[in-house]
């Protein structure tokens, strides 16, 4: 597996975590605050595992941002 494949896989995972985090935020009270915080922490850690490009941004940074905002 090469770096690009790993970055793409991690990016997909981060989009899934963003969706789960948004849903858990919209349904506060159905899960614990700790679990909600842990989902966000998992998202952050997965994003950090993605290497940065020459522009200093991680692969899929714009899409990840939009996913966290509910725009995607």
ROBAKE-441608 format. One record per atom (N, C-alpha, C, CB): residue number from 1; chain; atom name; x negated, y, z negated. Coordinates in steps of 0.2 Angstrom, whole numbers, plus 5000, padded with zeros to 4 digits. Glycine has a CB too. Layout:
! residues N
+-----+-------+------+------+------+------+
!  nr ! kette ! atom !    x !    y !    z !
+-----+-------+------+------+------+------+
! NUM !     A !   CA !    X !    Y !    Z !
...
+-----+-------+------+------+------+------+
This chain:
! residues 72
+-----+-------+------+------+------+------+
!  nr ! kette ! atom !    x !    y !    z !
+-----+-------+------+------+------+------+
!   1 !     A !    N ! 4996 ! 4994 ! 5000 !
!   1 !     A !   CA ! 5000 ! 5000 ! 5000 !
!   1 !     A !    C ! 4995 ! 5006 ! 5000 !
!   1 !     A !   CB ! 5005 ! 5000 ! 4994 !
!   2 !     A !    N ! 4997 ! 5011 ! 5004 !
!   2 !     A !   CA ! 4993 ! 5017 ! 5005 !
!   2 !     A !    C ! 4996 ! 5023 ! 5001 !
!   2 !     A !   CB ! 4992 ! 5019 ! 5012 !
!   3 !     A !    N ! 4992 ! 5028 ! 5000 !
!   3 !     A !   CA ! 4994 ! 5034 ! 4996 !
!   3 !     A !    C ! 5001 ! 5037 ! 4999 !
!   3 !     A !   CB ! 4989 ! 5039 ! 4996 !
!   4 !     A !    N ! 5002 ! 5037 ! 5005 !
!   4 !     A !   CA ! 5008 ! 5040 ! 5008 !
!   4 !     A !    C ! 5014 ! 5036 ! 5006 !
!   4 !     A !   CB ! 5007 ! 5041 ! 5015 !
!   5 !     A !    N ! 5013 ! 5029 ! 5007 !
!   5 !     A !   CA ! 5019 ! 5025 ! 5005 !
!   5 !     A !    C ! 5020 ! 5025 ! 4998 !
!   5 !     A !   CB ! 5017 ! 5018 ! 5007 !
!   6 !     A !    N ! 5015 ! 5026 ! 4993 !
!   6 !     A !   CA ! 5017 ! 5027 ! 4986 !
!   6 !     A !    C ! 5020 ! 5033 ! 4985 !
!   6 !     A !   CB ! 5010 ! 5026 ! 4982 !
!   7 !     A !    N ! 5018 ! 5039 ! 4988 !
!   7 !     A !   CA ! 5021 ! 5045 ! 4987 !
!   7 !     A !    C ! 5028 ! 5045 ! 4989 !
!   7 !     A !   CB ! 5017 ! 5051 ! 4991 !
!   8 !     A !    N ! 5030 ! 5042 ! 4995 !
!   8 !     A !   CA ! 5037 ! 5042 ! 4997 !
!   8 !     A !    C ! 5041 ! 5038 ! 4993 !
!   8 !     A !   CB ! 5037 ! 5038 ! 5004 !
!   9 !     A !    N ! 5038 ! 5032 ! 4990 !
!   9 !     A !   CA ! 5042 ! 5028 ! 4985 !
!   9 !     A !    C ! 5044 ! 5032 ! 4979 !
!   9 !     A !   CB ! 5038 ! 5021 ! 4984 !
!  10 !     A !    N ! 5038 ! 5035 ! 4976 !
!  10 !     A !   CA ! 5039 ! 5039 ! 4970 !
!  10 !     A !    C ! 5044 ! 5045 ! 4971 !
!  10 !     A !   CB ! 5033 ! 5042 ! 4968 !
!  11 !     A !    N ! 5044 ! 5048 ! 4977 !
!  11 !     A !   CA ! 5048 ! 5053 ! 4979 !
!  11 !     A !    C ! 5056 ! 5051 ! 4978 !
!  11 !     A !   CB ! 5047 ! 5056 ! 4985 !
!  12 !     A !    N ! 5057 ! 5045 ! 4982 !
!  12 !     A !   CA ! 5063 ! 5042 ! 4981 !
!  12 !     A !    C ! 5066 ! 5040 ! 4974 !
!  12 !     A !   CB ! 5064 ! 5036 ! 4986 !
!  13 !     A !    N ! 5061 ! 5038 ! 4970 !
!  13 !     A !   CA ! 5063 ! 5037 ! 4963 !
!  13 !     A !    C ! 5065 ! 5043 ! 4960 !
!  13 !     A !   CB ! 5057 ! 5033 ! 4960 !
!  14 !     A !    N ! 5061 ! 5049 ! 4961 !
!  14 !     A !   CA ! 5062 ! 5055 ! 4958 !
!  14 !     A !    C ! 5069 ! 5058 ! 4960 !
!  14 !     A !   CB ! 5057 ! 5060 ! 4960 !
!  15 !     A !    N ! 5071 ! 5057 ! 4966 !
!  15 !     A !   CA ! 5078 ! 5059 ! 4968 !
!  15 !     A !    C ! 5083 ! 5055 ! 4965 !
!  15 !     A !   CB ! 5079 ! 5058 ! 4976 !
!  16 !     A !    N ! 5082 ! 5049 ! 4964 !
!  16 !     A !   CA ! 5087 ! 5045 ! 4960 !
!  16 !     A !    C ! 5088 ! 5047 ! 4953 !
!  16 !     A !   CB ! 5085 ! 5037 ! 4960 !
!  17 !     A !    N ! 5082 ! 5048 ! 4950 !
!  17 !     A !   CA ! 5082 ! 5051 ! 4943 !
!  17 !     A !    C ! 5085 ! 5058 ! 4942 !
!  17 !     A !   CB ! 5075 ! 5051 ! 4940 !
!  18 !     A !    N ! 5084 ! 5062 ! 4947 !
!  18 !     A !   CA ! 5087 ! 5069 ! 4948 !
!  18 !     A !    C ! 5095 ! 5068 ! 4948 !
!  18 !     A !   CB ! 5085 ! 5073 ! 4954 !
!  19 !     A !    N ! 5097 ! 5063 ! 4952 !
!  19 !     A !   CA ! 5105 ! 5062 ! 4952 !
!  19 !     A !    C ! 5107 ! 5059 ! 4945 !
!  19 !     A !   CB ! 5106 ! 5056 ! 4957 !
!  20 !     A !    N ! 5104 ! 5055 ! 4942 !
!  20 !     A !   CA ! 5106 ! 5052 ! 4936 !
!  20 !     A !    C ! 5106 ! 5058 ! 4930 !
!  20 !     A !   CB ! 5101 ! 5046 ! 4933 !
!  21 !     A !    N ! 5101 ! 5062 ! 4931 !
!  21 !     A !   CA ! 5100 ! 5067 ! 4926 !
!  21 !     A !    C ! 5106 ! 5072 ! 4927 !
!  21 !     A !   CB ! 5094 ! 5071 ! 4926 !
!  22 !     A !    N ! 5108 ! 5074 ! 4933 !
!  22 !     A !   CA ! 5113 ! 5079 ! 4934 !
!  22 !     A !    C ! 5120 ! 5075 ! 4932 !
!  22 !     A !   CB ! 5114 ! 5080 ! 4942 !
!  23 !     A !    N ! 5121 ! 5069 ! 4933 !
!  23 !     A !   CA ! 5127 ! 5066 ! 4931 !
!  23 !     A !    C ! 5127 ! 5065 ! 4923 !
!  23 !     A !   CB ! 5127 ! 5059 ! 4934 !
!  24 !     A !    N ! 5122 ! 5064 ! 4920 !
!  24 !     A !   CA ! 5122 ! 5064 ! 4913 !
!  24 !     A !    C ! 5123 ! 5071 ! 4910 !
!  24 !     A !   CB ! 5115 ! 5061 ! 4910 !
!  25 !     A !    N ! 5121 ! 5076 ! 4913 !
!  25 !     A !   CA ! 5122 ! 5083 ! 4911 !
!  25 !     A !    C ! 5129 ! 5084 ! 4912 !
!  25 !     A !   CB ! 5117 ! 5088 ! 4915 !
!  26 !     A !    N ! 5132 ! 5082 ! 4917 !
!  26 !     A !   CA ! 5139 ! 5084 ! 4918 !
!  26 !     A !    C ! 5144 ! 5080 ! 4914 !
!  26 !     A !   CB ! 5141 ! 5082 ! 4926 !
!  27 !     A !    N ! 5141 ! 5075 ! 4911 !
!  27 !     A !   CA ! 5145 ! 5070 ! 4907 !
!  27 !     A !    C ! 5142 ! 5070 ! 4900 !
!  27 !     A !   CB ! 5146 ! 5063 ! 4909 !
!  28 !     A !    N ! 5140 ! 5076 ! 4897 !
!  28 !     A !   CA ! 5137 ! 5076 ! 4890 !
!  28 !     A !    C ! 5142 ! 5073 ! 4885 !
!  28 !     A !   CB ! 5135 ! 5083 ! 4889 !
!  29 !     A !    N ! 5140 ! 5070 ! 4880 !
!  29 !     A !   CA ! 5144 ! 5067 ! 4875 !
!  29 !     A !    C ! 5145 ! 5060 ! 4877 !
!  29 !     A !   CB ! 5151 ! 5070 ! 4875 !
!  30 !     A !    N ! 5144 ! 5057 ! 4883 !
!  30 !     A !   CA ! 5145 ! 5050 ! 4884 !
!  30 !     A !    C ! 5138 ! 5047 ! 4884 !
!  30 !     A !   CB ! 5147 ! 5049 ! 4892 !
!  31 !     A !    N ! 5133 ! 5050 ! 4883 !
!  31 !     A !   CA ! 5126 ! 5047 ! 4882 !
!  31 !     A !    C ! 5123 ! 5052 ! 4876 !
!  31 !     A !   CB ! 5121 ! 5047 ! 4888 !
!  32 !     A !    N ! 5118 ! 5049 ! 4873 !
!  32 !     A !   CA ! 5115 ! 5053 ! 4868 !
!  32 !     A !    C ! 5110 ! 5058 ! 4871 !
!  32 !     A !   CB ! 5110 ! 5048 ! 4863 !
!  33 !     A !    N ! 5109 ! 5063 ! 4867 !
!  33 !     A !   CA ! 5104 ! 5069 ! 4869 !
!  33 !     A !    C ! 5097 ! 5066 ! 4870 !
!  33 !     A !   CB ! 5104 ! 5074 ! 4864 !
!  34 !     A !    N ! 5096 ! 5061 ! 4866 !
!  34 !     A !   CA ! 5089 ! 5058 ! 4867 !
!  34 !     A !    C ! 5088 ! 5054 ! 4874 !
!  34 !     A !   CB ! 5088 ! 5053 ! 4862 !
!  35 !     A !    N ! 5094 ! 5051 ! 4876 !
!  35 !     A !   CA ! 5093 ! 5047 ! 4882 !
!  35 !     A !    C ! 5093 ! 5053 ! 4888 !
!  35 !     A !   CB ! 5099 ! 5043 ! 4883 !
!  36 !     A !    N ! 5097 ! 5058 ! 4887 !
!  36 !     A !   CA ! 5097 ! 5063 ! 4892 !
!  36 !     A !    C ! 5090 ! 5066 ! 4893 !
!  36 !     A !   CB ! 5102 ! 5069 ! 4891 !
!  37 !     A !    N ! 5087 ! 5067 ! 4887 !
!  37 !     A !   CA ! 5080 ! 5070 ! 4887 !
!  37 !     A !    C ! 5075 ! 5065 ! 4890 !
!  37 !     A !   CB ! 5078 ! 5072 ! 4880 !
!  38 !     A !    N ! 5076 ! 5059 ! 4889 !
!  38 !     A !   CA ! 5072 ! 5054 ! 4892 !
!  38 !     A !    C ! 5072 ! 5053 ! 4899 !
!  38 !     A !   CB ! 5073 ! 5047 ! 4888 !
!  39 !     A !    N ! 5078 ! 5054 ! 4902 !
!  39 !     A !   CA ! 5079 ! 5054 ! 4909 !
!  39 !     A !    C ! 5075 ! 5060 ! 4912 !
!  39 !     A !   CB ! 5086 ! 5054 ! 4911 !
!  40 !     A !    N ! 5076 ! 5066 ! 4909 !
!  40 !     A !   CA ! 5072 ! 5071 ! 4912 !
!  40 !     A !    C ! 5064 ! 5070 ! 4912 !
!  40 !     A !   CB ! 5074 ! 5078 ! 4908 !
!  41 !     A !    N ! 5062 ! 5067 ! 4906 !
!  41 !     A !   CA ! 5055 ! 5066 ! 4905 !
!  41 !     A !    C ! 5053 ! 5061 ! 4910 !
!  41 !     A !   CB ! 5054 ! 5063 ! 4898 !
!  42 !     A !    N ! 5057 ! 5056 ! 4912 !
!  42 !     A !   CA ! 5055 ! 5051 ! 4917 !
!  42 !     A !    C ! 5054 ! 5054 ! 4924 !
!  42 !     A !   CB ! 5060 ! 5045 ! 4917 !
!  43 !     A !    N ! 5059 ! 5059 ! 4925 !
!  43 !     A !   CA ! 5059 ! 5063 ! 4932 !
!  43 !     A !    C ! 5052 ! 5066 ! 4932 !
!  43 !     A !   CB ! 5065 ! 5067 ! 4932 !
!  44 !     A !    N ! 5050 ! 5070 ! 4927 !
!  44 !     A !   CA ! 5044 ! 5074 ! 4927 !
!  44 !     A !    C ! 5038 ! 5070 ! 4928 !
!  44 !     A !   CB ! 5044 ! 5078 ! 4920 !
!  45 !     A !    N ! 5038 ! 5064 ! 4924 !
!  45 !     A !   CA ! 5032 ! 5059 ! 4925 !
!  45 !     A !    C ! 5031 ! 5056 ! 4932 !
!  45 !     A !   CB ! 5033 ! 5054 ! 4920 !
!  46 !     A !    N ! 5037 ! 5055 ! 4935 !
!  46 !     A !   CA ! 5037 ! 5052 ! 4942 !
!  46 !     A !    C ! 5034 ! 5057 ! 4946 !
!  46 !     A !   CB ! 5044 ! 5049 ! 4944 !
!  47 !     A !    N ! 5037 ! 5063 ! 4946 !
!  47 !     A !   CA ! 5035 ! 5069 ! 4950 !
!  47 !     A !    C ! 5027 ! 5070 ! 4949 !
!  47 !     A !   CB ! 5038 ! 5075 ! 4949 !
!  48 !     A !    N ! 5025 ! 5070 ! 4943 !
!  48 !     A !   CA ! 5017 ! 5071 ! 4942 !
!  48 !     A !    C ! 5013 ! 5065 ! 4945 !
!  48 !     A !   CB ! 5016 ! 5071 ! 4934 !
!  49 !     A !    N ! 5016 ! 5059 ! 4946 !
!  49 !     A !   CA ! 5012 ! 5054 ! 4949 !
!  49 !     A !    C ! 5011 ! 5054 ! 4956 !
!  49 !     A !   CB ! 5016 ! 5047 ! 4947 !
!  50 !     A !    N ! 5015 ! 5059 ! 4959 !
!  50 !     A !   CA ! 5014 ! 5060 ! 4966 !
!  50 !     A !    C ! 5008 ! 5065 ! 4967 !
!  50 !     A !   CB ! 5021 ! 5063 ! 4969 !
!  51 !     A !    N ! 5004 ! 5063 ! 4972 !
!  51 !     A !   CA ! 4998 ! 5067 ! 4973 !
!  51 !     A !    C ! 5000 ! 5074 ! 4976 !
!  51 !     A !   CB ! 4993 ! 5064 ! 4978 !
!  52 !     A !    N ! 4996 ! 5079 ! 4976 !
!  52 !     A !   CA ! 4997 ! 5086 ! 4979 !
!  52 !     A !    C ! 4994 ! 5086 ! 4985 !
!  52 !     A !   CB ! 4994 ! 5091 ! 4974 !
!  53 !     A !    N ! 4997 ! 5090 ! 4990 !
!  53 !     A !   CA ! 4994 ! 5091 ! 4996 !
!  53 !     A !    C ! 4989 ! 5096 ! 4997 !
!  53 !     A !   CB ! 5000 ! 5092 ! 5001 !
!  54 !     A !    N ! 4987 ! 5098 ! 5002 !
!  54 !     A !   CA ! 4982 ! 5104 ! 5003 !
!  54 !     A !    C ! 4985 ! 5110 ! 5001 !
!  54 !     A !   CB ! 4980 ! 5104 ! 5010 !
!  55 !     A !    N ! 4992 ! 5111 ! 5002 !
!  55 !     A !   CA ! 4996 ! 5117 ! 5000 !
!  55 !     A !    C ! 4997 ! 5117 ! 4992 !
!  55 !     A !   CB ! 5002 ! 5117 ! 5003 !
!  56 !     A !    N ! 4995 ! 5112 ! 4988 !
!  56 !     A !   CA ! 4995 ! 5112 ! 4981 !
!  56 !     A !    C ! 5002 ! 5110 ! 4979 !
!  56 !     A !   CB ! 4994 ! 5119 ! 4979 !
!  57 !     A !    N ! 5006 ! 5108 ! 4983 !
!  57 !     A !   CA ! 5013 ! 5105 ! 4982 !
!  57 !     A !    C ! 5013 ! 5098 ! 4982 !
!  57 !     A !   CB ! 5018 ! 5108 ! 4986 !
!  58 !     A !    N ! 5017 ! 5095 ! 4978 !
!  58 !     A !   CA ! 5018 ! 5087 ! 4979 !
!  58 !     A !    C ! 5023 ! 5086 ! 4984 !
!  58 !     A !   CB ! 5021 ! 5085 ! 4972 !
!  59 !     A !    N ! 5022 ! 5080 ! 4987 !
!  59 !     A !   CA ! 5026 ! 5077 ! 4992 !
!  59 !     A !    C ! 5034 ! 5078 ! 4990 !
!  59 !     A !   CB ! 5024 ! 5070 ! 4994 !
!  60 !     A !    N ! 5038 ! 5081 ! 4995 !
!  60 !     A !   CA ! 5045 ! 5081 ! 4994 !
!  60 !     A !    C ! 5047 ! 5086 ! 4988 !
!  60 !     A !   CB ! 5047 ! 5075 ! 4992 !
!  61 !     A !    N ! 5042 ! 5091 ! 4987 !
!  61 !     A !   CA ! 5044 ! 5096 ! 4981 !
!  61 !     A !    C ! 5050 ! 5100 ! 4982 !
!  61 !     A !   CB ! 5038 ! 5101 ! 4980 !
!  62 !     A !    N ! 5051 ! 5102 ! 4988 !
!  62 !     A !   CA ! 5057 ! 5106 ! 4990 !
!  62 !     A !    C ! 5064 ! 5102 ! 4989 !
!  62 !     A !   CB ! 5057 ! 5109 ! 4997 !
!  63 !     A !    N ! 5064 ! 5096 ! 4992 !
!  63 !     A !   CA ! 5069 ! 5091 ! 4991 !
!  63 !     A !    C ! 5071 ! 5089 ! 4984 !
!  63 !     A !   CB ! 5068 ! 5085 ! 4995 !
!  64 !     A !    N ! 5065 ! 5088 ! 4980 !
!  64 !     A !   CA ! 5066 ! 5086 ! 4973 !
!  64 !     A !    C ! 5069 ! 5092 ! 4969 !
!  64 !     A !   CB ! 5059 ! 5085 ! 4970 !
!  65 !     A !    N ! 5067 ! 5098 ! 4970 !
!  65 !     A !   CA ! 5070 ! 5104 ! 4967 !
!  65 !     A !    C ! 5077 ! 5105 ! 4969 !
!  65 !     A !   CB ! 5066 ! 5111 ! 4969 !
!  66 !     A !    N ! 5079 ! 5104 ! 4975 !
!  66 !     A !   CA ! 5086 ! 5104 ! 4977 !
!  66 !     A !    C ! 5090 ! 5099 ! 4974 !
!  66 !     A !   CB ! 5087 ! 5104 ! 4985 !
!  67 !     A !    N ! 5087 ! 5093 ! 4973 !
!  67 !     A !   CA ! 5091 ! 5087 ! 4970 !
!  67 !     A !    C ! 5092 ! 5089 ! 4963 !
!  67 !     A !   CB ! 5087 ! 5081 ! 4970 !
!  68 !     A !    N ! 5088 ! 5092 ! 4959 !
!  68 !     A !   CA ! 5089 ! 5094 ! 4952 !
!  68 !     A !    C ! 5094 ! 5099 ! 4951 !
!  68 !     A !   CB ! 5082 ! 5096 ! 4949 !
!  69 !     A !    N ! 5095 ! 5103 ! 4957 !
!  69 !     A !   CA ! 5100 ! 5109 ! 4957 !
!  69 !     A !    C ! 5106 ! 5107 ! 4959 !
!  69 !     A !   CB ! 5097 ! 5115 ! 4961 !
!  70 !     A !    N ! 5107 ! 5100 ! 4962 !
!  70 !     A !   CA ! 5113 ! 5098 ! 4964 !
!  70 !     A !    C ! 5115 ! 5100 ! 4971 !
!  70 !     A !   CB ! 5119 ! 5100 ! 4960 !
!  71 !     A !    N ! 5109 ! 5102 ! 4975 !
!  71 !     A !   CA ! 5110 ! 5104 ! 4982 !
!  71 !     A !    C ! 5109 ! 5099 ! 4987 !
!  71 !     A !   CB ! 5106 ! 5110 ! 4983 !
!  72 !     A !    N ! 5108 ! 5093 ! 4984 !
!  72 !     A !   CA ! 5106 ! 5088 ! 4989 !
!  72 !     A !    C ! 5110 ! 5081 ! 4987 !
!  72 !     A !   CB ! 5099 ! 5087 ! 4990 !
+-----+-------+------+------+------+------+
